[in-house]
Amino acid sequence: MQSLLNFLHDESISSPFRAELSNRGGYITFSNSGRRGDTKYFQIGIDSILTTLKDILTNIEVFSRIQDYEEKPWRDNGSIYFSDPVANANSTVQTKPLFSTLSKIIKWANQPTLNNLNTDNRISITPDTLENTITKLNVVADSFAPHSNSKIVKPPLNEPLQIIYYGAPGTGKSFTIDDKTDDENSVRTTFHPDSDYASFVGAYKPTMENVPINSIYGESVQFATGKNGHPGTEKKIVYKYVPQAFLKAYVAAWSNLDTPYFLIIEEINRGNCAQIFGDLFQLLDRNNAGSSSYAIHADEDISQFLSSDNKGFAALSDEQKDAIRAFELHKDNGKTQAVGQNILDGKLLLLPPNLYIWATMNTSDQSLFPIDSAFKRRWNWKYMPIEYNPLDKKTQQPIDWKFQIGDNLYSWGQFLGKINPEIYTLTESSDKQMGYFFAKADNATGIISEDVFLNKVLFYLWTDVFKDFDVSSELFKNKKANRSFRFTDFFEDSEALGNFIANLNLDIVEIDINSIEDEEPLDGEASENSQSQRDLSRYSINGEGKNNKRQTVLRSLRKYVEANPSLTATQVIEKWNAVNPQLPYFILSTSEYEARIADLPNQRDRYWSVTTGDGEKVYITNQWNANRIREFMNLVNSSDLGIHIEKVSE
């Protein structure tokens, strides 16, 4: 059963004659309709109402005949039979407001029996309804407290209520927020140059809804009723207030004050914050208890949405509404203010202490819309530095991403360590430098593809960072063309990308087999690893190139596939098994490879793939030591593959 406090509040929303429990003591405040001028309010005590209900019960033969409202009979009989002076006086000067209030109370006490009663026009007067009302209203009078005992609501987390994570792109700002928050308790939005108050808070928008079919007959409107399976409604475009990110987070936070809720703003400086926040700017001042220091008056649209829309506070449970009503604003000067009911009614806006507003800001974009100092003062700030050897947050192990150029792998961290100082030297600012997560590696392999490196990393460097600067240093020199590299060079000249990487003098990453423990030891592995030392020899293929061990095997397979485009993946595997230096899982089909990594996920990066003429892939191991590569070279040179390998340097 709904509480009297909540029932009167909800029942009065659609009634011109309001009746509500007052904020102090066992009184009900009610009003006239205001149709003849200003709305006027009156108060009557619960004891006065109890006395009046008993008077009606005593004289039920008189009052049962006037259950439909008629002003004169109620005014006359009230002045005769109502013994309470307040009720007696109101019955003569505010006859219908008192009638409506008594009817509402009787309806409340007899839920759900009287749920369809129109309390403005009719009152239920029977011995049962009156006795039931008197019994229940006595309980309210004995233990009445219009609000739950107020308590100071404090922030549920030991985290800043408002913080902006800022730094160069790719430093993990969004990841840090995502790692600390939960999607179920978060509302995320992104600011951009066209963002405004309406797109952040809410606005009236056209939307499709089912509305009753109606027509005008004379001076009245006739509504269709459902018949023969037809609902009696039709879809029409109506204007409805649609809440956006701020109001969604605001309502969610107030709905459960013990749970942290997050409003996350990505790229906060890409929008005009003064325009977007508008009068909400005042709410960003937080007091020691975590709520806004000052409440602001909501505009009419927001007030109506919060109080009457099911996406606002209208659909909350009695317990949720009571928690909001009980909220008191505890100011830092020691004063308190009972604002709960006004918040629930949508009259006042106030950030609750469980609403966290977290944002990200790329310093490289800071000139889009400068943030003024008044706005900055209301936030905590957290600088996200560039890490060249970051740790995985969960495993606390180093993240060792690589990027691929041609057949070579290079350290992503080493590249950033070379390029970022150059960016700073040119721009005299760290804003344009790149963080470790600027480009994303493949989750399975930890490798940034050549395509991503070219079209994201180099595109950013040449079109955003270097566009206004003279890149004349040796690192950016196209020695083949005797000038600085242009971005188009990487598409017009197949060697340009490799030449640019060569200028950086990066180490080619090679996995040392002696440092890897196989899940299933290969035959002779232990004895070989214990005796062999790291082999830095280079090998030519058909008289060309200087390749390390891994490159030698991969490029040999590629040359063979290119020379034999008609062979299927199965035929290539059968042919190459003849040059297998006794290595289990030397060359695999796609299905064999997938089955292997399903059992041994850490084996994924120990294979490289080559696409054969039929579009299928074959996977060959990249785990080679000096003894293995020597045996492989001898087998290949004595085969009919058309491949000849020679050692060209130690």
ChimeraX attribute file (.defattr): number of C-alpha atoms within 10 A of each C-alpha:
attribute: neighborCount
match mode: 1-to-1
recipient: residues
	/A:1	10
	/A:2	13
	/A:3	15
	/A:4	19
	/A:5	20
	/A:6	18
	/A:7	19
	/A:8	21
	/A:9	16
	/A:10	17
	/A:11	17
	/A:12	19
	/A:13	13
	/A:14	10
	/A:15	14
	/A:16	16
	/A:17	24
	/A:18	26
	/A:19	30
	/A:20	22
	/A:21	25
	/A:22	18
	/A:23	14
	/A:24	10
	/A:25	13
	/A:26	19
	/A:27	21
	/A:28	21
	/A:29	17
	/A:30	23
	/A:31	22
	/A:32	22
	/A:33	17
	/A:34	12
	/A:35	8
	/A:36	7
	/A:37	8
	/A:38	9
	/A:39	13
	/A:40	13
	/A:41	15
	/A:42	16
	/A:43	17
	/A:44	19
	/A:45	17
	/A:46	20
	/A:47	16
	/A:48	18
	/A:49	23
	/A:50	20
	/A:51	16
	/A:52	23
	/A:53	21
	/A:54	18
	/A:55	17
	/A:56	22
	/A:57	21
	/A:58	13
	/A:59	14
	/A:60	16
	/A:61	12
	/A:62	14
	/A:63	22
	/A:64	16
	/A:65	10
	/A:66	17
	/A:67	17
	/A:68	15
	/A:69	17
	/A:70	14
	/A:71	15
	/A:72	11
	/A:73	15
	/A:74	21
	/A:75	20
	/A:76	14
	/A:77	18
	/A:78	23
	/A:79	18
	/A:80	11
	/A:81	16
	/A:82	22
	/A:83	15
	/A:84	16
	/A:85	12
	/A:86	15
	/A:87	22
	/A:88	23
	/A:89	15
	/A:90	20
	/A:91	23
	/A:92	18
	/A:93	11
	/A:94	18
	/A:95	23
	/A:96	23
	/A:97	23
	/A:98	25
	/A:99	25
	/A:100	26
	/A:101	26
	/A:102	21
	/A:103	21
	/A:104	27
	/A:105	22
	/A:106	25
	/A:107	24
	/A:108	23
	/A:109	23
	/A:110	19
	/A:111	12
	/A:112	10
	/A:113	11
	/A:114	17
	/A:115	11
	/A:116	9
	/A:117	14
	/A:118	14
	/A:119	25
	/A:120	19
	/A:121	14
	/A:122	17
	/A:123	25
	/A:124	22
	/A:125	21
	/A:126	16
	/A:127	14
	/A:128	12
	/A:129	17
	/A:130	21
	/A:131	17
	/A:132	14
	/A:133	20
	/A:134	22
	/A:135	12
	/A:136	16
	/A:137	21
	/A:138	14
	/A:139	10
	/A:140	17
	/A:141	16
	/A:142	11
	/A:143	9
	/A:144	16
	/A:145	16
	/A:146	22
	/A:147	19
	/A:148	13
	/A:149	11
	/A:150	15
	/A:151	11
	/A:152	13
	/A:153	18
	/A:154	15
	/A:155	22
	/A:156	15
	/A:157	12
	/A:158	6
	/A:159	10
	/A:160	15
	/A:161	20
	/A:162	20
	/A:163	19
	/A:164	24
	/A:165	24
	/A:166	24
	/A:167	25
	/A:168	24
	/A:169	23
	/A:170	21
	/A:171	24
	/A:172	22
	/A:173	24
	/A:174	19
	/A:175	12
	/A:176	14
	/A:177	17
	/A:178	13
	/A:179	9
	/A:180	8
	/A:181	15
	/A:182	13
	/A:183	10
	/A:184	8
	/A:185	15
	/A:186	22
	/A:187	21
	/A:188	15
	/A:189	18
	/A:190	17
	/A:191	20
	/A:192	16
	/A:193	12
	/A:194	10
	/A:195	16
	/A:196	19
	/A:197	19
	/A:198	16
	/A:199	17
	/A:200	19
	/A:201	21
	/A:202	20
	/A:203	17
	/A:204	13
	/A:205	12
	/A:206	13
	/A:207	13
	/A:208	12
	/A:209	14
	/A:210	13
	/A:211	14
	/A:212	17
	/A:213	16
	/A:214	14
	/A:215	11
	/A:216	9
	/A:217	8
	/A:218	7
	/A:219	6
	/A:220	8
	/A:221	10
	/A:222	13
	/A:223	13
	/A:224	14
	/A:225	12
	/A:226	12
	/A:227	8
	/A:228	6
	/A:229	6
	/A:230	10
	/A:231	14
	/A:232	16
	/A:233	16
	/A:234	13
	/A:235	12
	/A:236	14
	/A:237	12
	/A:238	14
	/A:239	13
	/A:240	15
	/A:241	18
	/A:242	19
	/A:243	23
	/A:244	17
	/A:245	19
	/A:246	24
	/A:247	21
	/A:248	19
	/A:249	24
	/A:250	23
	/A:251	21
	/A:252	23
	/A:253	24
	/A:254	26
	/A:255	19
	/A:256	16
	/A:257	21
	/A:258	14
	/A:259	16
	/A:260	20
	/A:261	28
	/A:262	26
	/A:263	23
	/A:264	27
	/A:265	21
	/A:266	21
	/A:267	22
	/A:268	25
	/A:269	24
	/A:270	22
	/A:271	20
	/A:272	20
	/A:273	21
	/A:274	16
	/A:275	13
	/A:276	19
	/A:277	18
	/A:278	13
	/A:279	13
	/A:280	20
	/A:281	16
	/A:282	17
	/A:283	19
	/A:284	21
	/A:285	19
	/A:286	22
	/A:287	16
	/A:288	13
	/A:289	17
	/A:290	23
	/A:291	25
	/A:292	22
	/A:293	19
	/A:294	17
	/A:295	19
	/A:296	15
	/A:297	16
	/A:298	18
	/A:299	12
	/A:300	10
	/A:301	13
	/A:302	22
	/A:303	21
	/A:304	16
	/A:305	22
	/A:306	23
	/A:307	21
	/A:308	18
	/A:309	14
	/A:310	11
	/A:311	18
	/A:312	24
	/A:313	23
	/A:314	16
	/A:315	13
	/A:316	14
	/A:317	13
	/A:318	15
	/A:319	15
	/A:320	16
	/A:321	20
	/A:322	22
	/A:323	22
	/A:324	25
	/A:325	22
	/A:326	20
	/A:327	25
	/A:328	17
	/A:329	24
	/A:330	21
	/A:331	17
	/A:332	12
	/A:333	7
	/A:334	6
	/A:335	8
	/A:336	11
	/A:337	10
	/A:338	15
	/A:339	19
	/A:340	22
	/A:341	20
	/A:342	16
	/A:343	23
	/A:344	25
	/A:345	19
	/A:346	24
	/A:347	20
	/A:348	19
	/A:349	24
	/A:350	25
	/A:351	22
	/A:352	26
	/A:353	27
	/A:354	25
	/A:355	27
	/A:356	25
	/A:357	21
	/A:358	23
	/A:359	26
	/A:360	24
	/A:361	22
	/A:362	22
	/A:363	20
	/A:364	19
	/A:365	17
	/A:366	16
	/A:367	10
	/A:368	13
	/A:369	16
	/A:370	13
	/A:371	17
	/A:372	10
	/A:373	8
	/A:374	9
	/A:375	14
	/A:376	12
	/A:377	11
	/A:378	16
	/A:379	19
	/A:380	13
	/A:381	17
	/A:382	13
	/A:383	14
	/A:384	18
	/A:385	16
	/A:386	22
	/A:387	17
	/A:388	16
	/A:389	15
	/A:390	16
	/A:391	13
	/A:392	11
	/A:393	11
	/A:394	6
	/A:395	8
	/A:396	9
	/A:397	11
	/A:398	11
	/A:399	16
	/A:400	16
	/A:401	22
	/A:402	22
	/A:403	25
	/A:404	19
	/A:405	16
	/A:406	11
	/A:407	13
	/A:408	18
	/A:409	20
	/A:410	20
	/A:411	19
	/A:412	23
	/A:413	19
	/A:414	16
	/A:415	18
	/A:416	18
	/A:417	15
	/A:418	14
	/A:419	16
	/A:420	17
	/A:421	15
	/A:422	17
	/A:423	20
	/A:424	14
	/A:425	11
	/A:426	16
	/A:427	16
	/A:428	11
	/A:429	13
	/A:430	18
	/A:431	18
	/A:432	23
	/A:433	25
	/A:434	25
	/A:435	21
	/A:436	22
	/A:437	18
	/A:438	15
	/A:439	18
	/A:440	16
	/A:441	19
	/A:442	13
	/A:443	9
	/A:444	10
	/A:445	15
	/A:446	15
	/A:447	20
	/A:448	22
	/A:449	18
	/A:450	18
	/A:451	12
	/A:452	16
	/A:453	19
	/A:454	17
	/A:455	12
	/A:456	13
	/A:457	15
	/A:458	16
	/A:459	15
	/A:460	16
	/A:461	18
	/A:462	17
	/A:463	12
	/A:464	12
	/A:465	18
	/A:466	15
	/A:467	11
	/A:468	11
	/A:469	10
	/A:470	10
	/A:471	19
	/A:472	12
	/A:473	10
	/A:474	13
	/A:475	19
	/A:476	19
	/A:477	18
	/A:478	19
	/A:479	14
	/A:480	11
	/A:481	10
	/A:482	8
	/A:483	13
	/A:484	18
	/A:485	22
	/A:486	15
	/A:487	17
	/A:488	11
	/A:489	15
	/A:490	18
	/A:491	12
	/A:492	9
	/A:493	10
	/A:494	10
	/A:495	13
	/A:496	21
	/A:497	20
	/A:498	14
	/A:499	18
	/A:500	18
	/A:501	16
	/A:502	12
	/A:503	14
	/A:504	15
	/A:505	11
	/A:506	15
	/A:507	14
	/A:508	14
	/A:509	13
	/A:510	15
	/A:511	13
	/A:512	13
	/A:513	16
	/A:514	18
	/A:515	8
	/A:516	10
	/A:517	11
	/A:518	12
	/A:519	10
	/A:520	8
	/A:521	10
	/A:522	13
	/A:523	11
	/A:524	10
	/A:525	16
	/A:526	12
	/A:527	9
	/A:528	15
	/A:529	17
	/A:530	9
	/A:531	8
	/A:532	12
	/A:533	12
	/A:534	11
	/A:535	15
	/A:536	13
	/A:537	14
	/A:538	17
	/A:539	24
	/A:540	18
	/A:541	19
	/A:542	13
	/A:543	13
	/A:544	11
	/A:545	12
	/A:546	17
	/A:547	22
	/A:548	20
	/A:549	22
	/A:550	19
	/A:551	17
	/A:552	22
	/A:553	23
	/A:554	20
	/A:555	15
	/A:556	20
	/A:557	21
	/A:558	16
	/A:559	15
	/A:560	16
	/A:561	19
	/A:562	14
	/A:563	13
	/A:564	14
	/A:565	13
	/A:566	13
	/A:567	16
	/A:568	19
	/A:569	23
	/A:570	15
	/A:571	11
	/A:572	20
	/A:573	18
	/A:574	12
	/A:575	15
	/A:576	17
	/A:577	15
	/A:578	14
	/A:579	19
	/A:580	17
	/A:581	18
	/A:582	15
	/A:583	15
	/A:584	13
	/A:585	17
	/A:586	18
	/A:587	22
	/A:588	22
	/A:589	19
	/A:590	15
	/A:591	10
	/A:592	14
	/A:593	20
	/A:594	14
	/A:595	12
	/A:596	16
	/A:597	14
	/A:598	12
	/A:599	10
	/A:600	13
	/A:601	12
	/A:602	14
	/A:603	16
	/A:604	15
	/A:605	14
	/A:606	14
	/A:607	19
	/A:608	17
	/A:609	20
	/A:610	17
	/A:611	16
	/A:612	23
	/A:613	17
	/A:614	12
	/A:615	11
	/A:616	14
	/A:617	20
	/A:618	24
	/A:619	22
	/A:620	22
	/A:621	20
	/A:622	21
	/A:623	20
	/A:624	19
	/A:625	21
	/A:626	18
	/A:627	13
	/A:628	17
	/A:629	20
	/A:630	16
	/A:631	14
	/A:632	18
	/A:633	21
	/A:634	15
	/A:635	17
	/A:636	20
	/A:637	15
	/A:638	12
	/A:639	15
	/A:640	11
	/A:641	18
	/A:642	13
	/A:643	17
	/A:644	18
	/A:645	21
	/A:646	18
	/A:647	16
	/A:648	15
	/A:649	11
	/A:650	8
